[in-house]
Amino acid sequence: MSTQVSYKNDVELKSLFVAEIIRHRKADQILQGTYGKENGKWQGCAVGCSIHSLNLKLGKSYDTSDHSVYETELGIPEWMARLEDTIFEGLPKVEAMRWPERFAKAVPVGVNLEPVKWKFCAFILKENIERVLTLKISDNLKKQVVDALRGVLTLHETAIKTGNWAKSSSWSAESAARSAARSAESAAESAARSAAESARSAAWSARSAARSAEYVRMVDKLIQLLKEAPVK
């Protein structure tokens, strides 16, 4: 488990970073769909703008698509930078422009953020289990997929309770998930192909219709978890 803490336990670093994100928003430099481009003025996505700001303030020359810069310069894990990025691209434009600022402000100073990952993944897994249970697929296939998801969920819930990520359990859970995926593929290639394809199509349509609301829920949950993260 990572022992690195957010903003390197430096309140001034957070203040500098948040101020830069706000400046980018007010200057209309935040833009979905690109890590950075020059068109009269520099514009980029949540991660792109953040790294561009760090380059200017710290005298660095990082690639604005390099998510690992968050870990190097801000003490924020790369996985969280990628999560911020994914959420940013999925939000409606108005909410997306405010998201980098909300994220930067929500991350507390001096926190190990790995437990936030376990809790956020548990939240996503629970939503996926509920979603699978509504699909019109065979009971046998549904059980295999849900059992695999619950196995991975148990792994995360155990990590939340113990504060440790069990690598051996992780391998077993991932193997179960892969096995379920292979079973689903096999079922789709058999007599259940038509039903499975229809279910996937219906699920995709529903997902597209509710996409914005789903990303907004992700924002709310992530900010909640960040606020609850214990400062060392």
C-alpha positions in Angstrom: 0.0 0.0 0.0 1.3 3.5 -0.9 2.6 5.6 2.0 2.7 8.8 -0.1 0.3 11.5 1.1 -1.7 14.0 -0.8 -0.2 17.4 -1.7 3.0 16.1 0.0 1.5 17.3 3.3 2.1 20.9 2.1 -0.8 23.3 2.5 0.9 25.9 0.3 1.2 23.4 -2.6 -2.5 22.8 -2.5 -3.2 26.5 -2.4 -1.0 27.1 -5.4 -2.5 24.3 -7.3 -6.2 25.3 -6.6 -5.4 28.9 -7.5 -4.0 27.8 -10.9 -7.0 25.6 -11.7 -9.4 28.5 -10.9 -7.3 30.8 -13.1 -7.5 28.3 -16.0 -11.3 28.1 -15.6 -11.8 31.9 -15.5 -9.5 32.3 -18.6 -11.6 29.6 -20.5 -8.6 27.4 -20.8 -10.4 24.2 -19.7 -11.5 22.1 -22.7 -12.9 18.5 -23.0 -11.3 16.2 -25.5 -7.7 17.3 -25.5 -4.7 17.1 -23.2 -3.5 20.4 -24.5 -3.6 22.5 -27.7 -2.6 26.0 -28.7 -5.2 28.0 -30.6 -4.6 31.6 -29.8 -4.4 30.5 -26.2 -3.5 27.3 -24.5 -6.4 24.9 -23.6 -6.6 21.4 -22.2 -8.6 18.9 -20.2 -8.6 18.5 -16.4 -5.3 16.7 -16.3 -3.8 18.6 -19.1 -4.5 22.0 -17.5 -3.2 20.8 -14.1 0.1 19.6 -15.6 0.4 22.7 -17.7 0.0 24.8 -14.5 2.6 22.7 -12.7 5.0 23.1 -15.6 4.7 26.9 -15.4 4.8 27.2 -11.6 7.6 24.6 -11.0 9.7 25.3 -14.1 9.1 21.7 -15.4 8.4 20.4 -18.9 6.2 17.4 -18.3 4.0 16.0 -21.1 0.5 17.3 -20.4 -0.9 13.7 -20.9 1.4 12.2 -18.3 -0.9 11.2 -15.4 2.0 10.1 -13.3 2.9 13.8 -12.8 0.2 14.0 -10.2 2.0 11.4 -8.1 5.4 12.9 -8.6 4.5 16.5 -7.9 1.3 16.5 -5.9 1.4 13.2 -4.0 -1.9 12.2 -5.6 -1.8 8.7 -7.1 -1.8 8.2 -10.8 -5.0 6.1 -10.6 -6.8 9.1 -9.1 -5.5 11.4 -11.9 -7.0 9.0 -14.4 -10.3 8.9 -12.5 -10.5 12.6 -12.5 -9.8 12.6 -16.2 -12.4 10.0 -17.0 -15.1 11.8 -15.0 -14.2 15.1 -16.6 -14.7 13.7 -20.1 -18.0 12.1 -19.1 -19.7 15.1 -17.5 -21.9 17.6 -19.3 -19.9 20.6 -20.4 -21.0 23.0 -17.6 -20.3 20.5 -14.8 -17.0 19.5 -16.5 -15.6 23.0 -16.4 -16.1 23.2 -12.6 -14.9 19.6 -12.0 -11.1 20.2 -11.9 -11.6 22.9 -9.3 -14.0 20.9 -7.2 -11.6 17.9 -7.3 -8.5 19.9 -6.4 -10.3 21.5 -3.5 -11.8 18.2 -2.3 -8.5 16.4 -2.0 -7.3 16.9 1.6 -3.7 17.7 2.5 -1.6 14.9 4.1 -3.8 11.8 3.3 -2.9 8.4 1.9 -5.5 8.1 -0.8 -5.4 4.3 -1.4 -8.3 3.5 0.9 -10.4 6.0 -1.2 -9.8 3.8 -4.2 -11.1 0.7 -2.4 -14.2 2.5 -1.2 -14.9 4.1 -4.7 -14.4 0.7 -6.4 -16.8 -0.9 -3.9 -19.4 1.8 -4.8 -19.0 1.1 -8.5 -19.1 -2.7 -8.0 -22.4 -2.4 -6.1 -23.9 -0.3 -8.8 -22.8 -2.8 -11.4 -24.3 -5.7 -9.4 -27.6 -3.9 -9.3 -27.4 -3.2 -13.1 -26.6 -6.9 -13.9 -29.6 -8.1 -11.8 -31.9 -6.1 -14.0 -30.6 -7.5 -17.3 -32.8 -9.9 -19.3 -30.2 -12.7 -19.5 -30.3 -16.4 -18.4 -30.4 -16.9 -14.7 -27.2 -19.1 -14.9 -25.2 -16.4 -16.7 -26.5 -13.7 -14.4 -25.5 -15.7 -11.3 -22.0 -16.3 -12.7 -21.4 -12.6 -13.4 -23.0 -11.4 -10.1 -21.0 -14.0 -8.1 -17.8 -12.8 -9.7 -18.6 -9.1 -9.0 -19.5 -10.0 -5.4 -16.1 -11.8 -5.0 -14.3 -8.6 -6.1 -16.5 -6.5 -3.9 -15.7 -8.7 -0.9 -12.0 -8.2 -1.7 -12.4 -4.4 -1.5 -14.6 -4.5 1.6 -12.0 -6.6 3.3 -9.3 -4.1 2.4 -11.5 -1.3 3.7 -11.8 -3.1 7.1 -8.2 -4.2 7.5 -6.4 -1.4 5.8 -4.4 -3.9 3.7 -4.7 -5.0 0.1 -4.4 -8.8 -0.1 -2.6 -9.5 -3.3 -3.3 -13.3 -3.3 -7.0 -12.6 -2.8 -6.9 -10.0 -5.5 -5.5 -12.6 -7.9 -8.3 -15.1 -7.0 -11.0 -12.4 -7.4 -9.6 -11.3 -10.7 -9.5 -14.9 -11.9 -13.1 -15.4 -10.9 -14.0 -12.2 -12.8 -12.1 -13.4 -15.9 -13.8 -16.8 -15.7 -17.2 -15.2 -15.5 -16.4 -13.0 -18.5 -15.4 -16.1 -20.5 -18.6 -17.8 -19.5 -20.6 -14.8 -20.6 -18.8 -14.8 -24.0 -19.4 -18.5 -24.4 -23.1 -18.1 -23.6 -23.3 -15.3 -26.1 -21.9 -17.6 -28.8 -24.3 -20.3 -28.0 -28.1 -20.4 -28.1 -28.2 -17.4 -25.8 -26.4 -15.1 -28.2 -29.5 -13.3 -29.4 -30.8 -12.7 -25.9 -27.4 -11.6 -24.6 -26.9 -9.2 -27.6 -30.4 -7.7 -27.1 -29.7 -7.3 -23.4 -26.3 -5.6 -24.1 -28.0 -3.3 -26.6 -30.8 -2.4 -24.2 -28.3 -1.8 -21.4 -26.1 0.4 -23.6 -29.1 2.5 -24.6 -30.1 2.9 -21.0 -26.6 3.7 -20.0 -26.3 6.3 -22.7 -29.6 7.9 -21.6 -28.4 8.1 -18.0 -24.8 8.8 -18.7 -24.7 12.3 -17.4 -26.5 11.4 -14.1 -24.1 8.5 -13.6 -21.0 10.7 -13.8 -22.6 13.3 -11.5 -23.2 10.4 -9.0 -19.5 9.5 -9.4 -18.5 13.1 -8.6 -20.7 13.3 -5.5 -19.4 9.9 -4.2 -15.7 10.7 -4.8 -15.9 14.1 -3.2 -17.7 12.5 -0.2 -15.0 9.9 0.2 -12.2 12.5 -0.1 -13.9 14.6 2.6 -14.1 11.6 4.9 -10.5 10.5 4.3 -8.6 10.7 7.6 -5.7 13.1 7.7 -2.6 11.6 9.3 
